[in-house]
Amino acid sequence: MRQKFHDDLDGLVLRLGELISIVGQAMRRATIALLDANGELADAVVVDDVEIAARQRDVDELALGILARQQPVATDLRTVVACLRMSVDLRRMGKLAMHIAEITRRRLPAETVPAGLVAVVMAMGDVAERLVGAAGRAVVTRDGSAAAELEHQDDEVDLLQEQLYGLLFAQPQVLDTENIADIALIGRYYERFADHAVSLARDVGYLAGTRSLDTVAR
């Protein structure tokens, strides 16, 4: 019976890791679709979002089933609670990737990002992808020390967002008002995606026992 319980816990963490991989894929596709004005890839992000929603339900149902059947305590309870919290962040991250894809689709066949802003948007996408990958590794290895490093990388996204806004408003004459608004939103979506990745790492710290629940509160 205990072996089945621990197999369920391991399966829960494994499913969460798979969900993180799909979220990372969605953001990678959203960034490429945005910069290449690729409608087909933007459509694929919408499909990814459907799968993310389904997999989040699977994670939550498994976690709640473990709570109901096994009534875990101590480290086991931390694992279940952390997975439930992380699944919420991951669902929101998937939505942020989809929002970027939706902007791309709406502006087709025109490009959303002008040439002068491509480099900084590409950098934001690269950091976002790196953050979610690091969060995924932290979950699988249950590395509670990962949060500090991810918080440092999150600062990089904040700086890139400031740079993007500075460049954006330095050249309003070449962009229409809607385009300016879209790019400002895109910067915000990347920044929020990074914030959620840091939240994932903090929850890993709670799971590993290196952080208390009040220090990882949303």
PyMOL commands that set and color helices and strands:
alter all, ss='L'
color gray80, all
select helices_A, chain A and resi 2-36+39-70+74-107+115-141+146-170+172-174+177-208+213-216
alter helices_A, ss='H'
color red, helices_A
deselect
rebuild
show_as cartoon
